[in-house]
Amino acid sequence: MFVTMVDDPTADLVINELHDRCVPVVRLDSGDFPATLSVAATITEAGIGGTLATPTRTADLSRVRSLYYRRPSGFAFPHIGEQDARFAVTQARYGLGGVLASLPGCLYVNHPHRIGDAEFKPSGLAAAVQCGFKVPDTLVTSDPTAARKFVEDHGPAIYKPLSTPLYRVDGVSCTVEVGEVTADQLDERVAGTAHLFQRLVDKVADARVTVIGDRVFPVGIDSGLLDWRTDYAKLSYGVVRPPDGIQAALKRYLAHFGLVFGAFDFAIDRDGAWWFLECNPSGQWAWLEPPTGLPMVSAMADLLERRPQ
């Protein structure tokens, strides 16, 4: 079962691979509930059962082998009043969401509750330290004085959003970029919310390491950019070999959060050291297969099919 939005090329690739293997797939977007998605789940002494139906497929909830939780759209009830819509959204979230999170014997890639835990950046950075990664000195604060002192003491430093909701500028959806920051830029507006500041790694390259089950796919990214996500046209890729200890730390990190998939980002400094930046438990990865030849789609299909890896 795939839980994701309609426009998801990564899901398309894996579903096509599973279709070629004659593996049955049900794809749904939880945001389609209840308009074109319905659920009838039973919870008895025998456990959870019942069905979940889309316009073209019906899933037996007791027989779902695996669930790939990608990027579903949010619940929406535009046809009813604001107060009723708030009520309906919470019932959908805890009703349908609770059913999807409780499928018996199901392999989750990843479990939505574990994704939620791992998406907190401070939690991820603290876990990375415990797991043995090198982590740049970091400050999370709403105190302007503390922010200025950190930048003065650890500069050059960067600002990162703690989460990445879409930010609209002139009606256009944008991503808040990672950017270098100086102490004189930090004024009392810092007190308006929480911010993350981090020592800037003097890097020569980046690495994206995608872990799919027991398989590890490390890719070096050359760009010359502070934030390589800002201009994909400038990127070049190559398969790299992580330093000793990285693969063991990857496994410890995933086990800490109960994940079986993770997209890890590292900065590689001039001495060849790898610095942990973050792990996205729902990250993109399929665009890396064509330029590297790494069999990532096949590996994800193997994991979901529950083939031995």
C-alpha positions as MATLAB code, in Angstrom:
seq = 'MFVTMVDDPTADLVINELHDRCVPVVRLDSGDFPATLSVAATITEAGIGGTLATPTRTADLSRVRSLYYRRPSGFAFPHIGEQDARFAVTQARYGLGGVLASLPGCLYVNHPHRIGDAEFKPSGLAAAVQCGFKVPDTLVTSDPTAARKFVEDHGPAIYKPLSTPLYRVDGVSCTVEVGEVTADQLDERVAGTAHLFQRLVDKVADARVTVIGDRVFPVGIDSGLLDWRTDYAKLSYGVVRPPDGIQAALKRYLAHFGLVFGAFDFAIDRDGAWWFLECNPSGQWAWLEPPTGLPMVSAMADLLERRPQ';
ca = [
       0.000    0.000    0.000;
       1.229    3.507   -0.899;
      -0.027    6.548    0.995;
       0.944    9.642   -0.964;
      -0.319   12.536   -3.058;
      -1.313   12.141   -6.707;
       1.796   13.912   -8.036;
       4.589   11.708   -6.685;
       7.065   10.530   -9.369;
       9.072    8.525   -6.839;
       6.018    6.475   -5.893;
       5.231    6.016   -9.598;
       8.631    4.426  -10.221;
       8.349    1.957   -7.347;
       4.731    1.074   -8.187;
       5.714    0.357  -11.800;
       8.502   -1.919  -10.562;
       6.073   -3.798   -8.312;
       3.544   -4.082  -11.142;
       6.259   -5.639  -13.313;
       6.772   -8.180  -10.532;
       3.006   -8.885  -10.431;
       2.810   -7.577   -6.853;
      -0.647   -6.106   -6.071;
      -0.580   -2.450   -5.038;
      -3.190   -0.119   -3.562;
      -2.364    3.572   -3.826;
      -4.263    6.224   -1.914;
      -4.052    9.807   -0.741;
      -5.502   10.211    2.733;
      -6.491   13.726    1.662;
      -9.132   12.112   -0.604;
     -11.051   10.978    2.470;
     -14.039   10.876    2.555;
     -14.809   12.106   -0.989;
     -13.298    9.191   -2.934;
     -11.722    7.134   -0.153;
     -13.707    5.153    2.399;
     -12.830    2.975    5.358;
     -14.732    0.271    7.231;
     -12.385   -1.068    9.896;
     -13.320   -3.560   12.570;
     -11.461   -4.085   15.825;
     -12.324   -7.346   17.573;
     -10.622  -10.043   19.607;
      -9.118  -11.208   16.320;
      -7.458   -7.820   15.822;
      -8.013   -5.169   13.174;
      -9.769   -6.053    9.925;
     -12.141   -4.622    7.378;
     -11.524   -2.706    4.180;
     -10.218    0.524    2.746;
     -11.594    1.405   -0.692;
     -10.505    3.788   -3.471;
     -12.401    4.221   -6.751;
     -10.307    1.426   -8.333;
      -8.977   -0.758   -5.498;
     -10.131   -2.314   -2.233;
      -7.589   -3.333    0.409;
      -8.172   -6.012    3.019;
      -6.717   -4.320    6.102;
      -5.743   -7.646    7.659;
      -3.563   -8.583    4.675;
      -1.500   -5.473    3.930;
       2.090   -6.696    3.543;
       3.773   -3.300    3.687;
       2.902    0.399    3.650;
       5.067    3.107    2.104;
       4.069    6.354    3.797;
       5.262    9.118    1.489;
       3.663   12.545    1.193;
      -0.129   12.501    1.462;
      -2.067   15.749    1.190;
      -3.948   17.095    4.194;
      -7.579   16.503    5.067;
      -9.949   19.174    3.791;
     -13.688   19.730    4.212;
     -14.407   22.899    2.207;
     -18.104   22.085    1.791;
     -18.985   22.549    5.473;
     -18.628   25.366    7.998;
     -15.369   26.204    9.748;
     -16.273   24.736   13.136;
     -17.697   21.532   11.646;
     -14.634   21.251    9.380;
     -12.270   21.442   12.374;
     -14.215   18.638   14.018;
     -14.259   16.563   10.827;
     -10.506   16.968   10.267;
      -9.669   15.737   13.773;
     -12.010   12.742   13.397;
     -10.429   11.872   10.051;
      -6.911   12.221   11.408;
      -7.448   10.077   14.467;
      -9.874    7.688   12.762;
      -8.386    6.925    9.361;
      -4.910    7.835   10.610;
      -5.243    5.487   13.556;
      -6.352    2.635   11.308;
      -3.482    3.127    8.865;
      -1.023    3.174   11.772;
      -2.286   -0.120   13.224;
      -2.202   -2.668   10.397;
      -1.288   -6.116   11.758;
       2.018   -7.588   10.635;
       2.619   -4.654    8.282;
       6.097   -3.367    7.414;
       5.998    0.445    7.527;
       8.372    2.511    5.385;
       8.221    4.426    7.627;
       5.574    4.276   10.345;
       3.851    7.691   10.383;
       4.303    8.066   14.141;
       8.039    7.353   13.852;
       8.280    9.839   10.981;
       6.727   12.450   13.252;
       9.288   11.748   15.980;
      12.236   11.934   13.587;
      11.176   15.186   11.914;
      12.073   17.269   14.979;
      15.511   18.669   14.082;
      16.772   19.082   17.675;
      15.825   15.458   18.380;
      17.636   14.330   15.236;
      20.791   16.270   16.056;
      20.852   14.998   19.645;
      20.377   11.423   18.421;
      23.146   11.908   15.845;
      25.585   12.851   18.585;
      24.587    9.766   20.592;
      24.987    7.546   17.525;
      28.552    8.704   16.871;
      28.212   11.225   14.042;
      30.173   14.467   13.965;
      27.613   17.272   14.430;
      28.338   21.014   14.012;
      27.774   23.109   17.147;
      24.137   24.181   17.107;
      21.896   26.616   18.984;
      18.093   26.540   19.126;
      16.856   29.773   20.636;
      14.353   32.617   20.810;
      16.825   34.824   22.705;
      18.440   37.538   20.519;
      21.394   37.937   22.904;
      22.110   34.206   22.882;
      21.836   34.138   19.091;
      24.310   36.989   18.614;
      26.772   35.481   21.081;
      26.604   32.087   19.368;
      27.327   33.614   15.954;
      30.186   35.709   17.370;
      31.705   32.689   19.117;
      31.125   30.104   16.364;
      31.112   32.165   13.191;
      30.837   31.796   10.341;
      27.385   30.469   11.116;
      24.193   29.650    9.263;
      20.480   29.878    9.926;
      18.220   26.898    9.171;
      14.437   26.625    9.415;
      13.405   24.042   12.004;
      10.775   22.792    9.599;
      10.081   23.516    5.946;
       6.473   24.541    5.382;
       5.782   26.262    2.099;
       6.252   30.037    2.367;
       4.371   32.150   -0.154;
       6.051   35.202   -1.712;
       3.824   37.135   -4.121;
       1.582   34.103   -4.335;
       4.444   31.750   -5.248;
       5.322   28.832   -2.954;
       8.971   29.017   -1.867;
      11.288   27.107    0.440;
      13.040   29.000    3.213;
      16.709   28.585    2.315;
      19.643   27.804    4.549;
      21.736   30.978    4.698;
      24.867   32.399    6.290;
      24.136   34.892    9.059;
      26.161   37.531   10.927;
      25.670   38.855   14.440;
      24.674   42.328   13.262;
      21.727   40.858   11.347;
      20.183   39.464   14.531;
      17.841   41.914   16.241;
      14.889   41.667   18.620;
      12.798   39.900   15.978;
      14.626   36.714   16.969;
      12.365   36.689   20.031;
       9.334   36.104   17.798;
       9.769   32.327   17.542;
      12.335   29.500   17.742;
      15.342   29.563   15.414;
      18.210   27.179   14.660;
      21.750   28.513   14.218;
      24.686   26.266   13.395;
      28.418   26.561   12.854;
      29.141   26.614    9.137;
      31.160   23.605    7.998;
      34.011   24.579    5.665;
      32.925   21.975    3.154;
      34.252   20.890   -0.219;
      31.268   18.682   -1.103;
      28.018   17.233    0.206;
      26.788   13.673    0.501;
      23.294   12.229    0.425;
      23.193    8.726    1.896;
      19.943    6.873    1.326;
      19.306    3.833    3.489;
      16.641    1.423    2.225;
      16.266   -1.460    4.637;
      19.719   -3.042    4.948;
      21.083   -1.382    1.811;
      23.103    1.830    1.858;
      23.444    4.122   -1.168;
      26.038    6.909   -0.623;
      26.160    9.649   -3.257;
      28.561   12.591   -3.338;
      27.143   15.920   -4.521;
      29.378   18.644   -5.988;
      27.821   22.067   -6.433;
      29.812   24.892   -4.846;
      26.559   25.981   -3.165;
      25.865   26.468    0.522;
      22.473   24.779    0.062;
      22.563   22.421   -2.920;
      18.749   22.223   -3.020;
      18.590   25.765   -4.397;
      19.882   24.935   -7.893;
      19.758   21.324   -9.092;
      21.149   22.360  -12.488;
      24.549   22.993  -10.874;
      24.828   19.575   -9.237;
      27.031   16.678  -10.254;
      26.900   13.260   -8.620;
      29.121   10.289   -7.969;
      29.103    7.180   -5.835;
      31.334    7.674   -2.780;
      32.651    5.559    0.051;
      31.788    6.828    3.540;
      34.518    6.965    6.191;
      34.842    4.152    8.706;
      32.092    4.203   11.302;
      29.464    6.003    9.230;
      27.495    2.905    8.216;
      27.332    1.632   11.799;
      26.162    5.064   12.951;
      23.472    5.074   10.246;
      22.059    1.822   11.592;
      22.134    3.099   15.178;
      20.314    6.270   14.142;
      17.546    4.436   12.296;
      17.123    1.996   15.174;
      16.896    4.920   17.623;
      13.829    6.267   15.804;
      12.411    2.909   14.661;
      12.939    3.653   10.956;
      13.763    1.360    8.034;
      14.387    4.177    5.545;
      16.249    7.452    5.827;
      17.750   10.123    3.563;
      20.844   11.435    5.372;
      22.637   14.655    4.460;
      26.305   15.287    5.268;
      28.801   18.074    4.630;
      32.313   16.850    3.746;
      35.088   19.130    5.001;
      38.568   19.750    3.622;
      40.021   16.953    5.764;
      37.491   14.445    4.426;
      35.438   14.340    7.623;
      31.683   13.837    7.251;
      29.462   16.155    9.314;
      25.870   15.108    9.975;
      23.337   17.752    8.930;
      20.000   15.938    9.051;
      18.037   12.812    8.228;
      14.736   13.104    6.376;
      12.542   10.061    7.173;
      10.412   10.785    4.077;
      13.140   12.191    1.842;
      13.454   12.129   -1.931;
      15.923    9.742   -3.505;
      14.824    8.461   -6.921;
      16.454   11.340   -8.841;
      19.844    9.976   -7.794;
      19.468    6.640   -9.596;
      19.864    7.777  -13.243;
      23.172    9.677  -12.788;
      24.744    7.019  -10.547;
      23.290    3.716  -11.731;
      22.534    2.710   -8.142;
      19.609    0.215   -8.066;
      17.525    2.205   -5.602;
      14.065    1.631   -7.113;
      14.691   -2.105   -7.139;
      15.901   -1.977   -3.533;
      12.758   -0.151   -2.403;
      10.572   -2.643   -4.269;
      12.482   -5.502   -2.612;
      11.911   -3.944    0.803;
       8.186   -3.434    0.224;
       7.824   -6.903   -1.250;
       9.690   -8.122    1.839;
      12.242  -10.026   -0.146;
      15.437  -10.968    1.702;
      18.004   -8.209    1.071;
];
